[in-house]
Amino acid sequence: MKNYVNFLGVGLNPITYDELYVKIDEWIKNKEGRSHHIACVNAYNIALSIKNKELYRIYNSADVTGADGMPFVRWIRKYYKQACDRIAAPDTILKLAENRDYTFYLYGGAPDVCVKMKKYLEDRFPNIRIVGHYSPPFRELSQEEDDAIVAEINALKPDIVCVGLGTPKQDYWIDTHLDKIKGSVLIAAGATFDFFGGRIKMAPDFIRKSGFEWIYRLLGKDFKRLWKRYIIMYSVFIWNFILQKLNLVTYNVIEYTRPKARPVPAPVRS
């Protein structure tokens, strides 16, 4: 049973980056084993999962369901007396690149953004090994196209696969590919591609640590895209969180265990 704190039925795991490194080091030892999922979950993700039970299952079945938000982190530290770091995708990817000799594969973002993210990481970390990258078209891939990408990732054997397709598309993609991709750690990278690719400016560290990064982003160039997320969905989260704490509504965490990975056939050479 995983250690978690219940936020509206989603169990966030109190974990530090040092603890996360240990887990990843163990996971990637077996490159023929099943892949693992690190979910970086914020208030928007949880608000979506109230009505979307598929997302609820995906977040609660992740190998690590990290707290992506300083209010979560402070709540866990204060009321549960547990060590906890903010597991946000941009920070996680930077820390993994800085502190470990992991290999990376980038999947997502617009074509120019994906390439710029790759260059950003290579400029910042000269020794980083990004073994591949792919920007999928803005349509559903055919089965043949998807199989080819899976075969490429499995052939390259990356330790970390960063998936940037936007919420909830990236969550669905990870869920359907965990059993196809072997021996990697999949991270829903969200806006990380836009941050590192230069499309959106990341908030300064002091704002990110304050817990008000959402205001910074709301007032930025993506207001039309983000206003519903931050005004409506965050209000949904806060209202339901108050009801939960007053014991007026009960949200239970149901832990899901993924089935054993199906064997992945080797690509057929023509």
BAVOKE-829855 format. One line per 4 residues: their letters; for each residue y, x, z of C-alpha. Coordinates in Angstrom, 3 decimals. Each point is the difference from the previous one (the first is absolute). Layout:
BAVOKE-829855
A) Y:X:Z ~ ... $
end
This chain:
BAVOKE-829855
MKNY) 0.000:0.000:0.000 ~ 3.413:1.373:-0.986 ~ 2.861:0.341:2.454 ~ 2.727:-2.388:-1.124 $
VNFL) 3.028:-2.012:1.101 ~ 0.111:-3.595:-1.234 ~ 3.054:-0.956:-2.059 ~ -0.514:-3.540:-1.353 $
GVGL) -3.695:0.639:-0.527 ~ 0.388:3.389:-1.679 ~ -1.305:2.821:2.156 ~ 2.303:3.030:-0.210 $
NPIT) -1.681:3.227:1.087 ~ 1.992:2.219:2.385 ~ -0.479:3.433:-1.556 ~ 1.879:3.285:-0.288 $
YDEL) 0.133:2.218:-3.059 ~ -2.088:2.655:1.747 ~ -2.699:-2.618:0.562 ~ 0.324:-1.150:-3.604 $
YVKI) -0.522:3.552:-1.306 ~ -3.267:0.213:1.943 ~ -1.223:-3.269:-1.495 ~ 0.889:0.985:-3.564 $
DEWI) -1.594:3.440:0.389 ~ -3.231:-1.729:1.012 ~ 0.187:-2.668:-2.708 ~ 0.414:2.376:-2.940 $
KNKE) -2.896:2.278:0.938 ~ -2.345:-2.167:-2.059 ~ 1.418:-0.294:-3.520 ~ -2.925:-2.212:-1.001 $
GRSH) 0.505:-2.386:2.920 ~ 2.092:-3.133:0.158 ~ 3.760:0.139:-0.177 ~ 2.242:-0.923:2.922 $
HIAC) 3.164:-2.089:0.242 ~ 3.196:0.726:1.926 ~ 2.156:-3.148:0.092 ~ 3.670:0.491:0.891 $
VNAY) 0.830:-3.458:1.348 ~ 3.500:-1.294:0.694 ~ 1.423:-3.369:1.036 ~ 0.117:-1.182:-3.614 $
NIAL) -3.709:0.742:-0.477 ~ -0.870:-1.899:3.169 ~ 2.193:-2.979:-0.922 ~ -1.754:-0.203:-3.374 $
SIKN) -3.415:0.133:1.652 ~ 0.701:-3.108:2.117 ~ -0.680:-2.189:-3.036 ~ -1.837:2.519:-2.170 $
KELY) -3.396:0.444:1.629 ~ -1.066:2.506:-2.639 ~ 2.770:2.354:1.115 ~ -0.910:-0.715:3.622 $
RIYN) -3.567:1.110:-0.730 ~ 1.140:3.095:-1.912 ~ 2.301:1.214:2.790 ~ -2.556:-0.624:2.731 $
SADV) -2.768:1.713:-1.957 ~ 2.030:3.167:-0.667 ~ -1.310:3.161:1.629 ~ 3.454:0.550:1.485 $
TGAD) 2.550:-2.805:0.211 ~ 3.132:1.945:0.823 ~ 3.215:-1.323:1.533 ~ 2.638:0.337:-2.724 $
GMPF) 3.111:-0.843:2.000 ~ 1.746:1.466:3.026 ~ 0.117:-3.364:1.842 ~ -3.818:-0.054:-0.128 $
VRWI) -0.193:3.600:1.185 ~ 2.403:-0.561:2.907 ~ -1.804:-3.190:1.041 ~ -3.370:1.783:0.047 $
RKYY) 1.390:2.974:1.917 ~ 1.870:-2.114:2.562 ~ -2.361:-2.891:0.680 ~ -3.370:1.565:-0.785 $
KQAC) 0.785:3.552:1.165 ~ -1.711:1.528:-3.019 ~ 1.077:2.893:-2.189 ~ 0.956:-1.280:-3.426 $
DRIA) 1.796:1.389:-3.040 ~ 1.554:-2.031:-2.767 ~ -2.516:0.087:-2.841 ~ 2.297:-0.616:-2.956 $
APDT) -1.202:1.018:-3.456 ~ 2.862:2.423:-0.859 ~ -0.309:1.825:3.334 ~ -3.784:0.003:-0.169 $
ILKL) -0.125:1.525:-3.475 ~ 2.585:2.669:0.887 ~ -1.787:0.918:3.223 ~ -3.381:0.188:-1.727 $
AENR) 1.482:2.225:-2.715 ~ 1.685:2.243:2.577 ~ -2.743:0.315:2.591 ~ -3.229:-0.077:-1.985 $
DYTF) -1.394:1.467:-3.215 ~ -0.909:-3.404:-1.413 ~ -0.145:-0.832:-3.692 ~ 1.882:-3.050:-1.284 $
YLYG) -0.218:-2.564:-2.788 ~ 2.987:-2.253:-0.732 ~ -0.711:-3.507:-1.299 ~ 2.909:-2.340:-0.616 $
GAPD) 3.706:-0.202:-0.654 ~ 1.784:-0.141:-3.336 ~ -0.951:2.901:-2.333 ~ 3.186:2.001:0.589 $
VCVK) -0.049:-0.731:3.737 ~ -3.587:1.177:0.401 ~ 0.759:3.267:-1.813 ~ 3.163:0.538:2.064 $
MKKY) -1.913:-0.621:3.230 ~ -2.514:2.644:-1.045 ~ 2.806:2.473:-0.719 ~ 1.742:-0.819:3.296 $
LEDR) -3.141:0.753:1.998 ~ -0.752:3.173:-1.972 ~ 3.575:1.257:0.464 ~ -0.068:-0.740:3.724 $
FPNI) -3.508:1.334:0.566 ~ -0.678:2.800:-2.528 ~ -3.636:0.272:1.066 ~ -0.790:-3.714:-0.246 $
RIVG) -2.832:-0.917:-2.352 ~ 0.621:-3.257:-1.851 ~ -3.133:-0.206:-2.105 ~ 1.007:-3.050:-2.036 $
HYSP) 2.386:-2.897:-0.384 ~ 0.055:-3.302:-1.877 ~ 2.600:-2.705:-0.444 ~ -1.797:-3.243:-0.900 $
PFRE) 1.613:-2.456:-2.432 ~ 1.669:-3.163:1.282 ~ -3.055:-2.098:-0.755 ~ -3.509:-0.267:1.290 $
LSQE) -2.210:2.829:-1.218 ~ -3.041:-0.833:-2.048 ~ -3.350:0.752:1.606 ~ -0.420:2.967:-2.340 $
EDDA) 3.420:1.404:0.920 ~ -0.648:-0.441:3.702 ~ -3.431:1.613:-0.252 ~ 1.574:2.975:-1.773 $
IVAE) 2.556:0.499:2.781 ~ -2.702:-0.249:2.667 ~ -2.110:2.535:-1.906 ~ 2.990:2.351:-0.261 $
INAL) 0.794:-0.228:3.714 ~ -3.645:0.558:0.931 ~ -0.199:3.012:-2.318 ~ 3.154:1.537:1.506 $
KPDI) -1.176:-0.697:3.585 ~ 3.448:-0.265:1.644 ~ 0.188:-0.120:3.776 ~ 2.938:-2.424:0.008 $
VCVG) 0.724:-2.767:-2.519 ~ 3.554:-1.370:0.292 ~ 0.152:-3.547:-1.387 ~ 3.467:-1.330:-0.839 $
LGTP) -0.256:-3.445:-1.569 ~ 2.102:-2.020:2.445 ~ -1.153:-2.437:2.666 ~ -2.398:-1.794:-0.218 $
KQDY) -1.278:1.298:-3.370 ~ -0.701:3.472:1.377 ~ -1.934:-1.459:2.940 ~ -2.230:-1.988:-2.343 $
WIDT) -0.523:3.063:-2.204 ~ -1.078:2.158:2.913 ~ -2.339:-2.692:1.277 ~ -1.764:-0.355:-3.351 $
HLDK) -0.226:3.753:-0.618 ~ -1.092:1.355:3.376 ~ -3.633:-0.416:-0.991 ~ 0.544:1.472:-3.467 $
IKGS) 1.919:3.155:0.914 ~ -2.032:2.587:1.873 ~ 1.028:2.182:2.916 ~ 3.775:-0.542:-0.102 $
VLIA) 2.580:-1.463:2.361 ~ 2.054:-2.788:-1.588 ~ 3.537:-0.655:1.255 ~ 2.181:-2.944:-1.047 $
AGAT) 3.136:1.950:-0.858 ~ 2.346:-2.878:-0.847 ~ 3.577:1.106:-0.591 ~ -0.960:3.651:0.532 $
FDFF) -0.216:0.451:-3.768 ~ 3.569:-1.297:-0.364 ~ 1.260:2.171:2.876 ~ -1.618:3.224:-1.185 $
GGRI) 0.597:-0.890:-3.648 ~ 3.737:-0.342:0.614 ~ 0.346:-3.674:-0.924 ~ 0.943:-1.055:3.538 $
KMAP) 1.714:2.119:2.633 ~ -1.962:0.271:3.226 ~ 1.844:-0.804:3.213 ~ 1.100:2.971:2.141 $
DFIR) -2.407:0.966:2.774 ~ 2.226:-1.288:2.801 ~ 0.066:-3.462:-1.595 ~ -3.754:0.019:-0.594 $
KSGF) -0.610:0.953:3.629 ~ 2.404:-2.665:1.246 ~ -2.109:-2.865:-1.313 ~ 2.771:-1.274:-2.293 $
EWIY) -1.159:1.522:-3.263 ~ -0.436:-3.518:-1.355 ~ 3.775:-0.598:0.223 ~ 0.659:3.224:-1.913 $
RLLG) -2.398:-1.047:-2.749 ~ 1.260:-3.583:-0.061 ~ 3.553:1.181:-0.632 ~ -1.124:2.378:-2.748 $
KDFK) -0.611:-0.453:-3.712 ~ -3.118:-2.146:0.519 ~ 1.704:-2.882:1.826 ~ -1.149:-2.634:-2.516 $
RLWK) -3.603:1.119:0.350 ~ -0.045:0.528:3.762 ~ 2.142:-2.745:1.524 ~ -2.871:-2.468:0.222 $
RYII) -2.232:2.624:1.601 ~ 2.466:1.072:2.653 ~ 1.782:-3.251:0.775 ~ -2.651:-2.673:-0.437 $
MYSV) -3.265:1.855:0.609 ~ 1.318:2.021:2.949 ~ 1.248:-3.258:1.525 ~ -3.490:-1.443:-0.470 $
FIWN) -1.452:3.007:1.806 ~ 2.473:-0.104:2.902 ~ -0.430:-3.753:0.522 ~ -3.781:0.210:0.041 $
FILQ) 0.060:3.098:2.199 ~ 2.087:-1.887:2.584 ~ -2.468:-2.894:-0.118 ~ -2.866:2.439:0.478 $
KLNL) 1.615:1.660:3.017 ~ 0.767:-3.390:1.575 ~ -3.676:-0.944:-0.484 ~ 1.036:-2.984:-2.099 $
VTYN) -2.020:1.242:-2.975 ~ -3.148:2.111:0.072 ~ -0.699:2.640:-2.623 ~ -3.377:1.670:0.317 $
VIEY) -0.900:3.327:-1.579 ~ -3.235:-0.236:-1.950 ~ -1.450:3.409:-0.799 ~ -1.677:0.237:-3.384 $
TRPK) -2.631:2.539:-0.939 ~ -0.155:0.987:-3.628 ~ -3.420:-0.164:-1.664 ~ -1.637:3.268:-0.918 $
ARPV) 1.427:1.523:-3.124 ~ -1.791:-0.776:-3.204 ~ -1.173:3.042:-1.981 ~ 2.459:0.993:-2.699 $
PAPV) -1.651:0.728:-3.360 ~ 0.851:3.301:-1.616 ~ 2.208:-0.300:-3.087 ~ -1.966:-0.027:-3.241 $
RS) 0.980:2.723:-2.427 ~ 0.311:-1.161:-3.586 $
end
